[in-house]
């Protein structure tokens, strides 16, 4: 019985290693390809259509890009963690960091991007995905950027037991991440003269406050959805869900 459990654990470890390696290579490809598309946009439409696109804060003002970069870092660190000696000091601290990244950033941010992007895309595509982008970005890439991330997050929950932090720690890091992104959006307004997404430029101040507040509440709600799914999949095994 014990040997069967060990063998099962080894197969799961090998499966997650391969998954993380494939996903890291996937995000490397996505970033390289996305950078080439940006260059094509600049050459095609010119600076008079999309001025100062690469100037600070550049692509960091788009949550899709922030999420993509976070995924690249996360799965890169996952691959590093797989080759570290199990139980070592670095392995322990890196595991804690990866748990914190996935639970407070990767999972909720992926679902926020999916949940916010697609309704606006179908209601007012130009305000969130300009037509000159649509001419250059294949449909399958749009789905990889905004739908594939949800599938990847669910696979991670299914295959890896991530320990959730206490409520206070979770709220702190979610608040820090969202505050940092809000600063990027405000930087876009101050430096470039407009919000990252066109529909935000049409909202009154109170509308902006409501949108940002609602988005953060949605982020927190999706964090708890991830916590619930993790508990359903793993129970209290390895104390994945820390008791407050």
DOVEX-501413 format. One record per residue: y negated, x, z negated of N, C-alpha, C in turn; chain; residue in one letter; residue number from 1. Coordinates in nm, 3 decimals, decimal comma. Last residue first. Example, Ala and Ser with C-alpha at 12.3 -4.5 7.8 and 13.67 -1.06 7.14 Angstrom:
! DOVEX-501413
NODE        nY        nX        nZ       caY       caX       caZ        cY        cX        cZ   guvo   vexba   marfi
NODE     0,225     1,285    -0,708     0,106     1,367    -0,714    -0,003     1,290    -0,787      A       s       2
NODE     0,569     1,319    -0,780     0,450     1,230    -0,780     0,330     1,320    -0,780      A       a       1
END
This chain:
! DOVEX-501413
NODE        nY        nX        nZ       caY       caX       caZ        cY        cX        cZ   guvo   vexba   marfi
NODE    -3,009    -0,741    -0,970    -3,144    -0,721    -1,022    -3,143    -0,727    -1,175      A       x     244
NODE    -2,738    -0,559    -0,834    -2,780    -0,670    -0,919    -2,918    -0,641    -0,976      A       x     243
NODE    -2,702    -0,465    -0,498    -2,736    -0,426    -0,634    -2,785    -0,547    -0,712      A       x     242
NODE    -2,448    -0,488    -0,290    -2,565    -0,568    -0,329    -2,595    -0,539    -0,474      A       x     241
NODE    -2,245    -0,301    -0,298    -2,336    -0,306    -0,184    -2,464    -0,381    -0,218      A       x     240
NODE    -2,050    -0,200    -0,476    -2,180    -0,247    -0,525    -2,284    -0,246    -0,414      A       x     239
NODE    -1,812    -0,168    -0,354    -1,897    -0,050    -0,361    -2,039    -0,084    -0,408      A       x     238
NODE    -1,817    -0,517    -0,308    -1,746    -0,392    -0,287    -1,843    -0,274    -0,282      A       x     237
NODE    -1,900    -0,768    -0,344    -1,963    -0,668    -0,429    -1,894    -0,532    -0,416      A       x     236
NODE    -1,882    -0,865    -0,005    -1,875    -0,904    -0,145    -1,953    -0,805    -0,230      A       x     235
NODE    -1,898    -0,809     0,264    -1,845    -0,706     0,177    -1,825    -0,750     0,032      A       x     234
NODE    -1,987    -1,046     0,398    -1,893    -0,952     0,463    -1,823    -0,861     0,362      A       x     233
NODE    -2,156    -1,171     0,219    -2,046    -1,247     0,276    -1,941    -1,154     0,336      A       x     232
NODE    -2,340    -0,963     0,177    -2,258    -1,011     0,065    -2,137    -1,090     0,115      A       x     231
NODE    -2,452    -0,947     0,430    -2,384    -0,830     0,374    -2,293    -0,871     0,259      A       x     230
NODE    -2,571    -1,197     0,447    -2,464    -1,162     0,539    -2,384    -1,043     0,488      A       x     229
NODE    -2,764    -1,172     0,242    -2,661    -1,275     0,232    -2,542    -1,241     0,322      A       x     228
NODE    -2,923    -0,968     0,346    -2,857    -0,949     0,216    -2,742    -1,048     0,199      A       x     227
NODE    -3,019    -1,091     0,577    -2,935    -0,972     0,587    -2,857    -0,947     0,459      A       x     226
NODE    -3,172    -1,289     0,454    -3,062    -1,328     0,542    -2,965    -1,210     0,556      A       x     225
NODE    -3,361    -1,132     0,328    -3,263    -1,203     0,245    -3,147    -1,258     0,327      A       x     224
NODE    -3,497    -1,047     0,556    -3,438    -0,948     0,465    -3,330    -1,014     0,380      A       x     223
NODE    -3,594    -1,287     0,645    -3,488    -1,224     0,722    -3,422    -1,110     0,644      A       x     222
NODE    -3,794    -1,330     0,453    -3,684    -1,425     0,465    -3,566    -1,363     0,539      A       x     221
NODE    -3,966    -1,116     0,510    -3,898    -1,121     0,380    -3,777    -1,214     0,387      A       x     220
NODE    -4,050    -1,197     0,767    -3,986    -1,067     0,747    -3,905    -1,066     0,617      A       x     219
NODE    -4,178    -1,435     0,710    -4,059    -1,438     0,794    -3,980    -1,309     0,776      A       x     218
NODE    -4,391    -1,329     0,566    -4,297    -1,418     0,498    -4,167    -1,429     0,576      A       x     217
NODE    -4,515    -1,192     0,774    -4,461    -1,118     0,661    -4,361    -1,202     0,581      A       x     216
NODE    -4,590    -1,404     0,940    -4,498    -1,301     0,991    -4,435    -1,222     0,877      A       x     215
NODE    -4,770    -1,538     0,778    -4,645    -1,604     0,816    -4,543    -1,502     0,866      A       x     214
NODE    -4,976    -1,346     0,767    -4,908    -1,390     0,646    -4,774    -1,453     0,675      A       x     213
NODE    -5,050    -1,330     1,038    -5,000    -1,210     0,969    -4,923    -1,249     0,842      A       x     212
NODE    -5,131    -1,600     1,083    -5,024    -1,538     1,163    -4,965    -1,418     1,091      A       x     211
NODE    -5,338    -1,631     0,896    -5,219    -1,717     0,889    -5,102    -1,654     0,964      A       x     210
NODE    -5,519    -1,441     0,993    -5,467    -1,430     0,856    -5,338    -1,510     0,843      A       x     209
NODE    -5,571    -1,545     1,246    -5,510    -1,413     1,233    -5,447    -1,394     1,095      A       x     208
NODE    -5,693    -1,785     1,175    -5,568    -1,789     1,249    -5,495    -1,656     1,242      A       x     207
NODE    -5,925    -1,694     1,063    -5,830    -1,762     0,975    -5,693    -1,772     1,043      A       x     206
NODE    -6,049    -1,582     1,298    -6,010    -1,500     1,182    -5,906    -1,566     1,092      A       x     205
NODE    -5,890    -1,735     1,591    -6,003    -1,716     1,498    -5,957    -1,633     1,379      A       x     204
NODE    -5,724    -1,587     1,875    -5,718    -1,655     1,746    -5,845    -1,633     1,664      A       x     203
NODE    -5,727    -1,437     2,099    -5,777    -1,574     2,112    -5,775    -1,651     1,980      A       x     202
NODE    -5,605    -1,203     2,041    -5,748    -1,198     2,071    -5,809    -1,337     2,080      A       x     201
NODE    -5,341    -1,272     2,022    -5,413    -1,248     1,898    -5,564    -1,244     1,921      A       x     200
NODE    -5,258    -1,278     2,285    -5,273    -1,407     2,216    -5,346    -1,391     2,083      A       x     199
NODE    -5,234    -1,007     2,356    -5,348    -1,084     2,403    -5,367    -1,215     2,327      A       x     198
NODE    -5,166    -0,755     2,121    -5,115    -0,868     2,200    -5,229    -0,963     2,230      A       x     197
NODE    -5,329    -0,564     1,992    -5,218    -0,521     2,079    -5,168    -0,632     2,171      A       x     196
NODE    -5,681    -0,650     2,022    -5,554    -0,651     1,950    -5,442    -0,610     2,045      A       x     195
NODE    -5,947    -0,426     2,127    -5,869    -0,549     2,137    -5,741    -0,535     2,055      A       x     194
NODE    -6,074    -0,181     2,113    -6,156    -0,301     2,129    -6,079    -0,429     2,145      A       x     193
NODE    -5,966     0,062     2,058    -5,955     0,015     2,196    -6,033    -0,113     2,221      A       x     192
NODE    -6,040     0,099     1,786    -6,049     0,209     1,883    -6,054     0,159     2,026      A       x     191
NODE    -6,012    -0,146     1,653    -6,130    -0,063     1,629    -6,150     0,041     1,738      A       x     190
NODE    -5,765    -0,248     1,744    -5,887    -0,328     1,756    -6,012    -0,241     1,746      A       x     189
NODE    -5,592    -0,039     1,676    -5,604    -0,081     1,816    -5,733    -0,159     1,838      A       x     188
NODE    -5,620    -0,047     1,401    -5,667     0,071     1,474    -5,685     0,039     1,622      A       x     187
NODE    -5,487    -0,284     1,350    -5,632    -0,279     1,326    -5,693    -0,159     1,398      A       x     186
NODE    -5,228    -0,198     1,412    -5,288    -0,308     1,487    -5,440    -0,307     1,472      A       x     185
NODE    -5,191     0,000     1,219    -5,185     0,036     1,360    -5,251    -0,072     1,446      A       x     184
NODE    -5,202    -0,157     0,989    -5,305    -0,055     1,010    -5,308    -0,011     1,156      A       x     183
NODE    -4,967    -0,301     1,023    -5,094    -0,372     1,029    -5,210    -0,275     1,051      A       x     182
NODE    -4,783    -0,094     0,976    -4,794    -0,152     1,110    -4,924    -0,229     1,127      A       x     181
NODE    -4,832    -0,051     0,705    -4,852     0,058     0,799    -4,866     0,005     0,941      A       x     180
NODE    -4,756    -0,300     0,604    -4,895    -0,257     0,589    -4,927    -0,144     0,687      A       x     179
NODE    -4,482    -0,299     0,657    -4,567    -0,396     0,725    -4,714    -0,360     0,716      A       x     178
NODE    -4,404    -0,087     0,487    -4,377    -0,082     0,631    -4,469    -0,177     0,707      A       x     177
NODE    -4,486    -0,181     0,234    -4,539    -0,055     0,287    -4,521    -0,047     0,438      A       x     176
NODE    -4,332    -0,415     0,209    -4,478    -0,423     0,209    -4,541    -0,299     0,268      A       x     175
NODE    -4,078    -0,300     0,205    -4,113    -0,393     0,313    -4,264    -0,408     0,324      A       x     174
NODE    -4,101    -0,151    -0,030    -4,084    -0,081     0,097    -4,112    -0,173     0,216      A       x     173
NODE    -4,139    -0,363    -0,220    -4,234    -0,251    -0,208    -4,223    -0,185    -0,072      A       x     172
NODE    -3,914    -0,524    -0,190    -4,046    -0,578    -0,157    -4,149    -0,468    -0,139      A       x     171
NODE    -3,717    -0,340    -0,283    -3,713    -0,395    -0,148    -3,848    -0,448    -0,104      A       x     170
NODE    -3,796    -0,301    -0,549    -3,795    -0,188    -0,455    -3,797    -0,237    -0,311      A       x     169
NODE    -3,762    -0,565    -0,645    -3,892    -0,497    -0,654    -3,901    -0,382    -0,555      A       x     168
NODE    -3,486    -0,616    -0,601    -3,589    -0,699    -0,537    -3,724    -0,627    -0,534      A       x     167
NODE    -3,297    -0,315    -0,542    -3,345    -0,422    -0,629    -3,457    -0,496    -0,557      A       x     166
NODE    -3,132    -0,267    -0,220    -3,206    -0,224    -0,339    -3,238    -0,343    -0,429      A       x     165
NODE    -2,795    -0,286    -0,096    -2,931    -0,340    -0,100    -3,001    -0,296    -0,228      A       x     164
NODE    -2,587    -0,071     0,078    -2,625    -0,118    -0,055    -2,772    -0,164    -0,052      A       x     163
NODE    -2,386    -0,148     0,350    -2,513    -0,092     0,305    -2,553    -0,154     0,172      A       x     162
NODE    -2,103    -0,092     0,500    -2,145    -0,155     0,375    -2,271    -0,086     0,325      A       x     161
NODE    -2,049    -0,151     0,841    -2,096    -0,057     0,738    -2,147    -0,134     0,617      A       x     160
NODE    -1,968    -0,352     1,016    -1,888    -0,231     1,005    -1,927    -0,138     0,891      A       x     159
NODE    -2,146    -0,569     1,000    -2,002    -0,594     1,006    -1,920    -0,469     0,973      A       x     158
NODE    -2,397    -0,451     1,012    -2,359    -0,527     0,892    -2,207    -0,544     0,885      A       x     157
NODE    -2,379    -0,349     1,271    -2,395    -0,258     1,158    -2,354    -0,326     1,028      A       x     156
NODE    -2,370    -0,583     1,420    -2,255    -0,491     1,422    -2,259    -0,396     1,304      A       x     155
NODE    -2,627    -0,678     1,368    -2,512    -0,754     1,318    -2,385    -0,668     1,319      A       x     154
NODE    -2,780    -0,485     1,503    -2,797    -0,503     1,359    -2,678    -0,577     1,298      A       x     153
NODE    -2,693    -0,530     1,767    -2,669    -0,400     1,703    -2,678    -0,412     1,551      A       x     152
NODE    -2,794    -0,786     1,809    -2,650    -0,763     1,818    -2,613    -0,633     1,747      A       x     151
NODE    -3,066    -0,729     1,790    -3,005    -0,823     1,696    -2,854    -0,802     1,693      A       x     150
NODE    -3,111    -0,559     2,005    -3,135    -0,508     1,870    -3,071    -0,598     1,764      A       x     149
NODE    -3,078    -0,715     2,233    -2,973    -0,621     2,196    -2,987    -0,570     2,053      A       x     148
NODE    -3,328    -0,840     2,248    -3,209    -0,917     2,210    -3,096    -0,826     2,162      A       x     147
NODE    -3,529    -0,661     2,315    -3,562    -0,773     2,228    -3,444    -0,861     2,186      A       x     146
NODE    -3,435    -0,451     2,475    -3,544    -0,425     2,380    -3,556    -0,535     2,275      A       x     145
NODE    -3,246    -0,580     2,633    -3,204    -0,471     2,546    -3,307    -0,444     2,437      A       x     144
NODE    -3,410    -0,762     2,769    -3,310    -0,813     2,674    -3,259    -0,703     2,582      A       x     143
NODE    -3,557    -0,584     2,920    -3,628    -0,675     2,831    -3,532    -0,729     2,725      A       x     142
NODE    -3,353    -0,473     3,070    -3,419    -0,391     2,970    -3,497    -0,476     2,871      A       x     141
NODE    -3,287    -0,683     3,239    -3,186    -0,638     3,143    -3,248    -0,550     3,035      A       x     140
NODE    -3,513    -0,707     3,400    -3,486    -0,811     3,300    -3,386    -0,762     3,196      A       x     139
NODE    -3,701    -0,400     3,441    -3,592    -0,493     3,477    -3,564    -0,592     3,364      A       x     138
NODE    -4,036    -0,344     3,472    -3,929    -0,344     3,373    -3,822    -0,444     3,412      A       x     137
NODE    -4,220    -0,389     3,678    -4,158    -0,257     3,665    -4,037    -0,255     3,571      A       x     136
NODE    -4,315    -0,643     3,667    -4,281    -0,591     3,799    -4,203    -0,460     3,790      A       x     135
NODE    -4,379    -0,675     3,402    -4,264    -0,749     3,453    -4,220    -0,696     3,590      A       x     134
NODE    -4,614    -0,531     3,386    -4,495    -0,480     3,320    -4,371    -0,545     3,379      A       x     133
NODE    -4,782    -0,703     3,521    -4,758    -0,572     3,581    -4,643    -0,500     3,513      A       x     132
NODE    -4,787    -0,926     3,351    -4,715    -0,935     3,478    -4,689    -0,799     3,540      A       x     131
NODE    -4,734    -0,859     2,997    -4,816    -0,872     3,118    -4,736    -0,862     3,247      A       x     130
NODE    -4,624    -1,008     2,746    -4,553    -0,923     2,842    -4,623    -0,936     2,977      A       x     129
NODE    -4,795    -1,163     2,600    -4,711    -1,068     2,527    -4,635    -0,973     2,618      A       x     128
NODE    -4,941    -1,321     2,769    -5,007    -1,276     2,647    -4,924    -1,174     2,569      A       x     127
NODE    -4,773    -1,398     2,975    -4,878    -1,301     3,005    -4,940    -1,243     2,877      A       x     126
NODE    -4,608    -1,602     2,867    -4,555    -1,469     2,894    -4,664    -1,364     2,910      A       x     125
NODE    -4,605    -1,838     2,679    -4,722    -1,772     2,738    -4,688    -1,626     2,764      A       x     124
NODE    -4,346    -1,938     2,629    -4,462    -2,027     2,624    -4,582    -1,967     2,696      A       x     123
NODE    -4,168    -1,727     2,648    -4,144    -1,845     2,731    -4,263    -1,940     2,733      A       x     122
NODE    -4,283    -1,542     2,470    -4,250    -1,502     2,607    -4,233    -1,624     2,698      A       x     121
NODE    -4,286    -1,680     2,231    -4,414    -1,652     2,297    -4,391    -1,615     2,443      A       x     120
NODE    -4,005    -1,687     2,181    -4,082    -1,811     2,195    -4,216    -1,789     2,267      A       x     119
NODE    -3,946    -1,397     2,181    -3,894    -1,488     2,283    -3,968    -1,622     2,292      A       x     118
NODE    -4,085    -1,265     1,961    -4,108    -1,233     2,103    -4,068    -1,346     2,196      A       x     117
NODE    -3,998    -1,358     1,711    -4,138    -1,378     1,752    -4,155    -1,362     1,903      A       x     116
NODE    -3,725    -1,296     1,699    -3,770    -1,431     1,666    -3,912    -1,458     1,716      A       x     115
NODE    -3,709    -1,020     1,768    -3,636    -1,121     1,846    -3,697    -1,260     1,825      A       x     114
NODE    -3,869    -0,910     1,565    -3,902    -0,887     1,706    -3,836    -0,993     1,794      A       x     113
NODE    -3,721    -0,997     1,342    -3,860    -1,042     1,361    -3,901    -1,026     1,506      A       x     112
NODE    -3,482    -0,859     1,375    -3,480    -1,004     1,386    -3,621    -1,061     1,401      A       x     111
NODE    -3,575    -0,597     1,339    -3,505    -0,635     1,463    -3,509    -0,786     1,482      A       x     110
NODE    -3,676    -0,608     1,078    -3,767    -0,583     1,190    -3,704    -0,624     1,322      A       x     109
NODE    -3,442    -0,650     0,919    -3,547    -0,753     0,928    -3,640    -0,732     1,046      A       x     108
NODE    -3,283    -0,404     0,991    -3,235    -0,542     1,006    -3,350    -0,643     1,015      A       x     107
NODE    -3,468    -0,181     0,950    -3,392    -0,202     1,073    -3,350    -0,348     1,091      A       x     106
NODE    -3,595    -0,219     0,681    -3,666    -0,198     0,809    -3,582    -0,243     0,929      A       x     105
NODE    -3,437    -0,265     0,460    -3,578    -0,304     0,453    -3,653    -0,289     0,584      A       x     104
NODE    -3,173    -0,185     0,529    -3,196    -0,312     0,461    -3,341    -0,359     0,466      A       x     103
NODE    -3,202     0,066     0,657    -3,139    -0,047     0,726    -3,178    -0,180     0,662      A       x     102
NODE    -3,338     0,224     0,466    -3,392     0,204     0,600    -3,334     0,080     0,666      A       x     101
NODE    -3,161     0,217     0,248    -3,296     0,164     0,233    -3,358     0,135     0,369      A       x     100
NODE    -2,937     0,343     0,359    -2,925     0,207     0,307    -3,063     0,141     0,298      A       x      99
NODE    -3,052     0,591     0,414    -3,005     0,507     0,525    -2,988     0,362     0,480      A       x      98
NODE    -3,100     0,683     0,152    -3,211     0,666     0,245    -3,172     0,573     0,360      A       x      97
NODE    -2,838     0,696     0,054    -2,935     0,607    -0,010    -3,052     0,579     0,083      A       x      96
NODE    -2,740     0,895     0,226    -2,680     0,762     0,227    -2,774     0,659     0,165      A       x      95
NODE    -2,894     1,109     0,144    -2,912     1,057     0,280    -2,853     0,918     0,293      A       x      94
NODE    -2,795     1,151    -0,112    -2,934     1,111    -0,095    -2,961     1,053     0,044      A       x      93
NODE    -2,524     1,215    -0,052    -2,558     1,104    -0,142    -2,701     1,055    -0,120      A       x      92
NODE    -2,549     1,440     0,116    -2,482     1,318     0,163    -2,520     1,197     0,079      A       x      91
NODE    -2,664     1,623    -0,059    -2,739     1,579     0,060    -2,682     1,449     0,113      A       x      90
NODE    -2,452     1,650    -0,247    -2,586     1,604    -0,289    -2,664     1,549    -0,170      A       x      89
NODE    -2,132     1,515    -0,133    -2,228     1,621    -0,161    -2,365     1,564    -0,195      A       x      88
NODE    -1,970     1,311    -0,050    -1,989     1,328    -0,194    -2,084     1,438    -0,232      A       x      87
NODE    -1,860     1,480     0,237    -1,865     1,354     0,163    -1,877     1,381     0,013      A       x      86
NODE    -2,058     1,701     0,418    -1,947     1,689     0,322    -1,962     1,562     0,238      A       x      85
NODE    -2,177     1,556     0,727    -2,201     1,621     0,599    -2,080     1,605     0,508      A       x      84
NODE    -2,129     1,402     0,944    -2,073     1,538     0,947    -2,100     1,615     0,818      A       x      83
NODE    -2,258     1,162     0,893    -2,113     1,160     0,916    -2,052     1,299     0,907      A       x      82
NODE    -2,526     1,227     0,885    -2,459     1,195     0,759    -2,307     1,196     0,774      A       x      81
NODE    -2,585     1,251     1,157    -2,592     1,369     1,070    -2,513     1,345     0,943      A       x      80
NODE    -2,559     0,983     1,230    -2,470     1,083     1,289    -2,468     1,210     1,205      A       x      79
NODE    -2,772     0,873     1,081    -2,633     0,829     1,057    -2,534     0,931     1,110      A       x      78
NODE    -2,990     0,993     1,203    -2,956     1,033     1,066    -2,814     0,989     1,028      A       x      77
NODE    -2,976     0,849     1,444    -2,967     0,995     1,445    -2,927     1,047     1,308      A       x      76
NODE    -3,017     0,594     1,355    -2,884     0,627     1,405    -2,866     0,777     1,423      A       x      75
NODE    -3,291     0,620     1,266    -3,184     0,572     1,178    -3,047     0,617     1,228      A       x      74
NODE    -3,433     0,703     1,492    -3,428     0,788     1,373    -3,309     0,750     1,285      A       x      73
NODE    -3,388     0,478     1,660    -3,353     0,613     1,704    -3,337     0,706     1,584      A       x      72
NODE    -3,497     0,271     1,506    -3,354     0,270     1,537    -3,307     0,409     1,579      A       x      71
NODE    -3,765     0,345     1,511    -3,695     0,339     1,382    -3,544     0,342     1,403      A       x      70
NODE    -3,818     0,308     1,782    -3,824     0,443     1,726    -3,750     0,449     1,591      A       x      69
NODE    -3,790     0,028     1,797    -3,704     0,116     1,878    -3,702     0,257     1,821      A       x      68
NODE    -3,994    -0,056     1,625    -3,855    -0,086     1,593    -3,760     0,005     1,670      A       x      67
NODE    -4,216     0,036     1,766    -4,193     0,083     1,629    -4,047     0,061     1,590      A       x      66
NODE    -4,186    -0,115     2,002    -4,172     0,031     2,006    -4,145     0,087     1,868      A       x      65
NODE    -4,225    -0,374     1,899    -4,104    -0,343     1,974    -4,080    -0,192     1,975      A       x      64
NODE    -4,482    -0,366     1,794    -4,368    -0,371     1,701    -4,237    -0,338     1,772      A       x      63
NODE    -4,731    -0,157     1,908    -4,636    -0,259     1,948    -4,513    -0,255     1,857      A       x      62
NODE    -4,876     0,059     1,838    -4,934    -0,070     1,802    -4,844    -0,186     1,843      A       x      61
NODE    -4,755     0,281     1,938    -4,727     0,249     1,797    -4,788     0,116     1,757      A       x      60
NODE    -4,842     0,344     2,188    -4,732     0,248     2,179    -4,699     0,208     2,035      A       x      59
NODE    -5,173     0,412     2,074    -5,073     0,412     2,180    -4,967     0,304     2,162      A       x      58
NODE    -5,384     0,415     1,892    -5,247     0,431     1,841    -5,137     0,417     1,945      A       x      57
NODE    -5,440     0,700     2,097    -5,404     0,649     1,965    -5,463     0,509     1,946      A       x      56
NODE    -5,368     0,643     2,447    -5,451     0,695     2,340    -5,411     0,630     2,207      A       x      55
NODE    -5,225     0,521     2,643    -5,156     0,625     2,570    -5,243     0,688     2,461      A       x      54
NODE    -5,409     0,336     2,747    -5,282     0,289     2,692    -5,216     0,395     2,604      A       x      53
NODE    -5,672     0,320     2,846    -5,641     0,402     2,729    -5,507     0,368     2,665      A       x      52
NODE    -5,652     0,000     3,002    -5,726     0,119     2,964    -5,670     0,188     2,840      A       x      51
NODE    -5,522    -0,143     3,238    -5,466    -0,123     3,104    -5,527     0,005     3,045      A       x      50
NODE    -5,698    -0,154     3,453    -5,620    -0,272     3,415    -5,568    -0,260     3,272      A       x      49
NODE    -5,811     0,092     3,482    -5,903    -0,022     3,475    -5,830    -0,151     3,435      A       x      48
NODE    -5,608     0,278     3,512    -5,669     0,265     3,379    -5,762     0,146     3,369      A       x      47
NODE    -5,333     0,151     3,712    -5,457     0,222     3,689    -5,519     0,191     3,555      A       x      46
NODE    -5,093     0,044     3,802    -5,203    -0,049     3,774    -5,336     0,022     3,751      A       x      45
NODE    -4,929     0,273     3,867    -4,932     0,152     3,948    -5,059     0,070     3,927      A       x      44
NODE    -4,952     0,477     3,681    -4,973     0,510     3,822    -4,994     0,384     3,907      A       x      43
NODE    -4,894     0,334     3,445    -5,023     0,402     3,459    -5,054     0,431     3,605      A       x      42
NODE    -4,632     0,253     3,505    -4,736     0,153     3,482    -4,873     0,215     3,502      A       x      41
NODE    -4,504     0,500     3,515    -4,511     0,418     3,636    -4,619     0,312     3,624      A       x      40
NODE    -4,523     0,574     3,248    -4,590     0,656     3,350    -4,605     0,578     3,480      A       x      39
NODE    -4,362     0,378     3,139    -4,503     0,382     3,102    -4,581     0,462     3,204      A       x      38
NODE    -4,115     0,455     3,243    -4,174     0,328     3,286    -4,322     0,324     3,254      A       x      37
NODE    -4,069     0,690     3,103    -4,087     0,697     3,249    -4,149     0,569     3,303      A       x      36
NODE    -4,038     0,584     2,848    -4,149     0,676     2,874    -4,176     0,688     3,024      A       x      35
NODE    -3,801     0,442     2,881    -3,924     0,369     2,851    -4,046     0,455     2,878      A       x      34
NODE    -3,618     0,647     2,918    -3,643     0,554     3,027    -3,774     0,479     3,007      A       x      33
NODE    -3,631     0,766     2,664    -3,661     0,846     2,784    -3,697     0,754     2,900      A       x      32
NODE    -3,556     0,548     2,505    -3,687     0,610     2,487    -3,727     0,693     2,609      A       x      31
NODE    -3,296     0,492     2,598    -3,399     0,389     2,602    -3,537     0,451     2,594      A       x      30
NODE    -3,161     0,734     2,541    -3,177     0,688     2,680    -3,291     0,587     2,691      A       x      29
NODE    -3,172     0,720     2,262    -3,232     0,834     2,332    -3,260     0,795     2,478      A       x      28
NODE    -3,023     0,491     2,219    -3,166     0,488     2,190    -3,240     0,607     2,249      A       x      27
NODE    -2,768     0,586     2,305    -2,831     0,470     2,369    -2,981     0,467     2,345      A       x      26
NODE    -2,717     0,783     2,121    -2,733     0,821     2,262    -2,801     0,710     2,340      A       x      25
NODE    -2,694     0,614     1,896    -2,796     0,719     1,900    -2,824     0,762     2,043      A       x      24
NODE    -2,475     0,458     1,971    -2,605     0,394     1,954    -2,718     0,497     1,953      A       x      23
NODE    -2,270     0,651     1,975    -2,304     0,577     2,098    -2,443     0,516     2,087      A       x      22
NODE    -2,274     0,725     1,704    -2,299     0,825     1,808    -2,341     0,758     1,938      A       x      21
NODE    -2,210     0,485     1,579    -2,340     0,547     1,552    -2,375     0,651     1,658      A       x      20
NODE    -1,950     0,442     1,684    -2,056     0,345     1,704    -2,192     0,409     1,686      A       x      19
NODE    -1,813     0,666     1,586    -1,828     0,647     1,731    -1,940     0,550     1,761      A       x      18
NODE    -1,837     0,610     1,310    -1,886     0,736     1,366    -1,911     0,723     1,516      A       x      17
NODE    -1,703     0,368     1,291    -1,847     0,371     1,264    -1,909     0,499     1,317      A       x      16
NODE    -1,440     0,452     1,356    -1,509     0,350     1,436    -1,660     0,352     1,415      A       x      15
NODE    -1,383     0,634     1,154    -1,387     0,680     1,292    -1,463     0,582     1,380      A       x      14
NODE    -1,390     0,455     0,935    -1,483     0,569     0,940    -1,498     0,620     1,083      A       x      13
NODE    -1,179     0,285     1,002    -1,314     0,230     0,991    -1,419     0,340     1,001      A       x      12
NODE    -0,969     0,469     0,989    -0,998     0,402     1,116    -1,140     0,345     1,115      A       x      11
NODE    -0,982     0,533     0,716    -1,006     0,636     0,816    -1,040     0,576     0,952      A       x      10
NODE    -0,917     0,286     0,600    -1,048     0,345     0,575    -1,083     0,452     0,677      A       x       9
NODE    -0,655     0,258     0,687    -0,754     0,161     0,730    -0,895     0,216     0,713      A       x       8
NODE    -0,543     0,471     0,546    -0,541     0,472     0,693    -0,645     0,377     0,749      A       x       7
NODE    -0,583     0,379     0,283    -0,645     0,504     0,327    -0,653     0,509     0,479      A       x       6
NODE    -0,423     0,148     0,288    -0,567     0,136     0,262    -0,641     0,259     0,309      A       x       5
NODE    -0,171     0,259     0,330    -0,227     0,168     0,429    -0,376     0,152     0,413      A       x       4
NODE    -0,141     0,401     0,095    -0,150     0,475     0,221    -0,209     0,388     0,331      A       x       3
NODE    -0,123     0,191    -0,085    -0,237     0,280    -0,095    -0,256     0,359     0,034      A       x       2
NODE     0,121     0,083     0,000     0,000     0,000     0,000    -0,125     0,087     0,000      A       x       1
END
